[in-house]
Amino acid sequence: MPSIRSQLFKFYFRLRNSRLPLDRPIPDQRETMDHRGHNLLPMAKEMLAAPVDAFGIPAEWIDRRNTRSETAFLYLHGGGYFIGSCKSHRGFASHIAKASRCRLLLPEYRLAPEHLFPAALLDARAAYRFLLAQGYTHDRIVVGGESSGGGLALALLQTLRDEKMPMPAGAVLLSPWTDLLGTGHSVISRARQDPWLRPAGIPLLANRYRGSVPTDHPLISPLYCDLKGFPPLLIHAGNDEILRDDATRLEARARSAGVEVTSKIWMGMWHAFHAFYPWAPEAKLAHKEIGEWVALRTRTVNAPFTATEFETGDDSIKSGSHRRRSPRLGSATESRTTAEDGGGRLDRRPNQRKQPQLTPGH
């Protein structure tokens, strides 16, 4: 049974959000999300954030004061691929990092419509390679995100698998947006209950992100991808969100592909409710479950920093070692250039034997 507090908040937010036009200017929406995230979503106690250049990707390290976990969490923020930043998600990500006992990397991947697919995916791949270059082994890395960030995490898994890169220990998918076609039954059946999303917004955001790539392409809509070889997945969604069936259908497809899945539909909860921890007690319970799942997959071990190491601030940014280009790992600067040239080295067909060739106007 959902808490009274969360239900009151959901009722208030549904009334408020239903009056907002979907086509508000993008800069206004970005500013609003950054402002609300920064002012309303506080950092977890004892958690700190420090800027880092992750192979050319602006990002932040988020971790506990005076400790450094041997486990890393690559968190890809949501926002429909067009809004969201470290400023908007820093507080939320700090609670995920604390619960998971991980050092969390929060990258600011490029946003649509200025940067169409596959720019965000290239940046996510570069951030993952950055973690490997920092010395984190693949079995001590977890990837994840909420909403579009969850979909981007699934696209990243496809890319890593098909490029024969080492796969992470698991993926945490919170209300993942997996079907940009919007074919789930819940898109209609839960429209009155969802205080955050509206069905008309799905094609609007999908077209803003995909450019000329077909909406059902598996790197755009991961629901349609081949999930074989994926690491264990943790999937959370709210029962009162229009993307509920994006999660339940993903679970079914993953199990059919032999992927280990832990899934939970939270009754009475809405889209990405995990980020509403100041108001919804269920969000904090969900954070705890995420932390337990991550610990089980990675067997988290923490080692203390020395005072000198901590006082230098961001050791990653000042050491400069990660800036040296590795012939094995490549660099994000290179990835950004090739993305703008139309995809370049990132094969936008994750399985060439099964996926159609991407050509303009396809």
C-alpha positions in Angstrom: 0.0 0.0 0.0 1.6 3.3 -1.0 2.2 5.9 1.7 -0.3 8.7 2.2 2.5 11.2 1.8 3.5 9.9 -1.6 -0.1 9.8 -2.8 -0.8 13.4 -1.7 2.3 14.5 -3.5 1.3 12.6 -6.7 -2.1 14.2 -6.6 -0.7 17.7 -6.3 1.9 17.1 -9.0 -0.6 15.6 -11.4 -2.8 18.7 -11.2 0.2 21.0 -11.6 1.9 19.2 -14.4 -1.2 18.7 -16.5 -1.4 22.4 -17.1 2.1 22.7 -18.6 2.4 22.8 -22.4 4.5 20.1 -23.9 6.2 22.4 -26.4 7.7 24.9 -24.0 11.0 26.3 -25.1 13.8 23.8 -24.5 16.1 26.3 -22.7 13.3 27.0 -20.3 12.8 23.3 -19.6 16.5 22.8 -19.0 16.7 25.7 -16.7 13.7 24.6 -14.7 15.0 21.0 -14.3 18.4 22.2 -13.2 16.9 24.7 -10.8 14.5 22.2 -9.2 17.1 19.5 -9.0 19.7 21.7 -7.4 17.3 23.3 -4.9 14.9 20.6 -4.1 17.0 17.4 -4.2 19.7 17.6 -1.5 22.9 15.7 -1.5 23.1 12.7 0.8 25.0 13.3 4.1 28.8 12.8 3.9 28.6 12.7 0.1 30.7 15.0 -2.1 30.8 15.9 -5.8 33.9 16.9 -7.8 34.2 17.7 -11.5 36.3 15.5 -13.7 37.1 15.3 -17.4 36.1 11.8 -18.4 37.9 11.4 -21.7 36.5 14.7 -23.0 33.1 14.3 -21.3 32.3 16.8 -18.6 31.3 14.7 -15.5 31.3 14.6 -11.8 32.7 12.0 -9.3 30.3 11.5 -6.4 31.4 9.6 -3.4 31.6 9.5 0.4 33.9 11.7 2.2 37.3 10.2 3.0 36.6 6.9 1.3 37.0 5.4 -2.1 35.0 2.4 -3.2 36.6 -0.3 -5.4 33.2 -0.4 -7.2 32.2 2.3 -9.7 28.7 3.2 -10.8 28.2 4.8 -14.2 25.0 6.7 -13.8 23.3 8.1 -17.0 20.7 10.7 -16.1 17.2 10.9 -17.5 15.4 13.8 -19.1 14.1 12.5 -22.4 17.5 12.9 -24.0 17.1 16.7 -24.1 17.3 17.9 -20.5 19.2 17.0 -17.4 22.7 17.7 -16.2 25.0 17.2 -13.2 23.3 20.1 -11.6 19.8 18.6 -11.9 20.9 15.0 -10.9 23.8 15.5 -8.5 21.6 15.2 -5.3 19.7 12.2 -6.6 22.8 10.4 -7.8 24.5 11.0 -4.4 21.8 8.9 -2.7 22.2 6.1 -5.2 26.0 6.2 -4.7 25.6 6.1 -0.9 23.1 3.3 -0.9 25.3 1.3 -3.4 28.6 2.1 -1.6 30.0 3.0 -5.0 32.1 5.8 -6.5 29.6 7.2 -8.9 30.4 8.9 -12.2 27.7 11.2 -13.5 28.5 12.3 -17.1 26.9 15.2 -18.9 26.4 13.5 -22.2 25.3 15.6 -25.2 21.7 16.4 -25.5 19.2 16.5 -28.4 18.1 18.2 -30.5 21.5 20.0 -30.9 23.2 16.5 -30.9 21.2 13.7 -32.4 21.7 10.0 -32.0 24.3 8.5 -31.5 26.1 11.4 -29.7 24.7 10.5 -26.3 25.7 6.9 -26.8 29.2 7.8 -27.9 29.6 9.8 -24.7 28.2 7.0 -22.5 30.7 4.6 -24.1 33.6 7.0 -23.6 32.6 7.4 -19.9 32.6 3.6 -19.5 36.1 3.4 -21.1 37.2 6.1 -18.7 36.3 4.0 -15.8 38.3 1.1 -17.2 41.2 3.4 -17.7 40.9 4.5 -14.1 41.6 0.9 -13.0 38.1 -0.3 -12.3 37.7 -3.8 -13.5 34.5 -4.6 -15.5 33.2 -6.9 -12.7 33.4 -3.9 -10.3 31.4 -1.6 -12.6 27.6 -1.1 -12.6 25.8 1.0 -15.2 22.3 2.4 -15.0 20.0 5.3 -15.1 16.4 6.4 -14.9 14.0 7.0 -17.8 15.9 7.8 -20.9 19.1 7.2 -19.0 17.9 3.6 -18.5 17.3 3.2 -22.2 20.8 4.7 -22.9 22.3 2.2 -20.4 20.7 -0.6 -22.4 22.1 0.8 -25.7 25.5 1.0 -24.1 25.3 -2.7 -23.1 24.5 -3.6 -26.7 27.4 -1.6 -27.9 29.9 -3.1 -25.4 28.8 -6.6 -26.2 29.0 -6.2 -30.0 32.3 -4.5 -29.8 33.5 -7.3 -27.5 34.3 -4.9 -24.7 34.3 -6.3 -21.1 30.7 -6.1 -19.8 29.8 -4.6 -16.4 28.7 -6.6 -13.4 25.1 -5.4 -13.9 22.7 -2.7 -14.9 20.2 -0.7 -12.7 17.2 0.4 -14.8 14.8 2.8 -13.1 11.5 3.4 -15.0 13.5 2.7 -18.2 12.3 4.2 -21.5 12.8 1.2 -23.8 10.1 1.7 -26.5 10.2 5.1 -28.2 7.3 3.9 -30.4 5.1 4.1 -27.3 3.3 0.8 -28.0 2.9 -0.4 -24.4 -0.7 -0.8 -23.2 0.1 1.3 -20.1 0.7 4.3 -22.2 -3.1 4.6 -22.4 -4.2 2.6 -19.4 -2.1 4.6 -16.9 -2.3 8.0 -18.5 -4.7 9.3 -15.8 -2.6 8.1 -13.0 0.8 9.3 -14.2 1.6 12.7 -12.7 4.8 13.2 -14.7 4.5 11.9 -18.3 1.8 12.3 -21.0 1.3 10.0 -24.0 1.6 12.9 -26.5 5.1 13.6 -25.3 6.5 10.2 -26.4 6.6 10.8 -30.2 7.7 14.4 -29.6 10.7 13.4 -27.6 11.5 10.4 -29.7 11.6 12.4 -32.9 13.7 15.1 -31.2 16.4 12.4 -30.3 16.5 9.9 -33.2 17.0 12.2 -36.2 16.5 10.1 -39.3 17.1 6.7 -37.6 14.0 4.4 -37.4 12.3 4.7 -34.0 12.3 0.9 -33.6 16.1 0.6 -34.1 17.4 -1.3 -31.1 19.9 1.4 -30.1 17.0 3.9 -30.1 14.3 1.5 -28.6 16.2 -1.2 -26.6 13.0 -3.2 -26.2 13.6 -4.5 -29.7 17.3 -5.4 -29.2 18.8 -8.9 -28.9 19.5 -9.2 -25.1 21.6 -12.3 -25.2 24.8 -11.9 -23.3 23.6 -9.1 -21.1 24.7 -8.9 -17.5 22.1 -9.2 -14.7 19.5 -6.5 -14.7 17.6 -4.7 -11.9 14.4 -3.2 -13.2 12.2 -0.9 -11.2 9.0 0.9 -12.4 5.9 2.4 -10.9 2.5 0.9 -11.4 1.0 4.3 -12.1 3.3 5.4 -14.9 2.7 5.2 -18.6 6.1 3.5 -19.2 5.3 0.6 -16.9 5.0 -1.8 -19.8 8.4 -0.6 -21.1 9.8 -2.3 -18.0 7.5 -5.4 -17.8 8.1 -6.2 -21.5 11.8 -5.7 -21.1 11.8 -8.1 -18.2 10.0 -10.7 -20.2 12.3 -10.4 -23.2 15.4 -10.5 -21.0 14.3 -13.7 -19.2 13.6 -15.3 -22.6 17.1 -14.4 -23.6 18.5 -16.1 -20.6 19.4 -12.9 -18.7 19.2 -12.8 -15.0 16.6 -10.3 -14.0 15.4 -8.8 -10.7 12.3 -6.8 -11.2 9.8 -4.9 -9.1 6.7 -2.8 -9.9 6.0 -0.4 -7.1 2.3 -0.1 -6.4 1.0 3.5 -6.5 4.3 4.9 -7.7 4.9 7.1 -10.7 7.6 7.5 -13.3 11.2 7.7 -11.8 9.8 8.1 -8.3 13.2 7.2 -7.0 14.2 10.9 -7.6 11.5 12.2 -5.3 13.0 11.0 -2.0 12.3 14.3 -0.1 8.6 13.5 -0.4 8.1 9.8 -1.1 9.2 7.3 1.6 9.1 4.6 -1.1 12.0 6.2 -2.9 14.3 5.7 0.1 13.2 2.1 0.3 14.0 1.7 -3.4 17.4 3.2 -2.9 18.1 0.6 -0.2 17.1 -2.2 -2.5 19.3 -0.9 -5.2 22.2 -0.8 -2.9 21.7 -4.3 -1.7 21.5 -5.5 -5.3 24.6 -3.7 -6.4 26.5 -5.1 -3.3 25.4 -8.6 -4.2 26.7 -8.2 -7.8 30.0 -6.6 -7.0 30.8 -7.5 -3.4 31.7 -3.9 -2.6 34.9 -3.3 -0.7 35.8 0.2 0.6 39.3 1.4 1.4 40.0 4.7 3.3 41.7 7.6 1.6 44.6 9.2 3.4 44.0 12.8 4.5 46.4 14.1 1.8 44.6 12.3 -1.0 41.2 13.7 0.1 42.4 17.3 0.6 43.7 17.5 -3.0 40.0 17.6 -4.0 39.6 15.7 -7.3 42.5 13.4 -7.7 41.3 12.3 -11.1 41.4 15.7 -12.6 44.8 16.6 -11.2 46.7 13.4 -11.8 46.4 13.8 -15.6 47.1 10.1 -16.1 43.7 9.5 -17.6 44.3 12.1 -20.2 46.9 10.0 -22.0 45.2 8.4 -24.9 45.2 4.6 -24.7 45.4 2.7 -28.0 43.2 0.0 -26.5 40.5 2.2 -24.9 40.4 5.1 -27.4 39.3 8.6 -26.4 36.0 10.5 -26.1 37.4 13.4 -28.0 37.8 11.1 -30.9 34.3 9.7 -30.3 32.7 13.2 -30.3 34.3 14.0 -33.7 33.1 10.9 -35.3 29.6 11.3 -34.0 29.4 14.7 -35.6 30.6 13.2 -38.8 27.7 10.7 -38.9 28.7 7.9 -36.5 32.2 7.1 -37.4 33.8 4.3 -35.4 30.7 3.5 -33.4 28.9 0.9 -35.4 25.2 1.9 -35.3 24.2 -1.6 -36.3 24.9 -3.6 -33.1 24.5 -7.0 -35.0 25.1 -6.5 -38.7 23.6 -9.9 -39.5 20.3 -9.0 -37.9 19.9 -5.2 -38.1 19.1 -3.1 -41.2 21.8 -0.7 -42.4 21.3 2.8 -41.3 21.1 5.2 -44.2 19.6 8.7 -44.4 15.9 8.4 -45.1 15.7 4.7 -44.0 
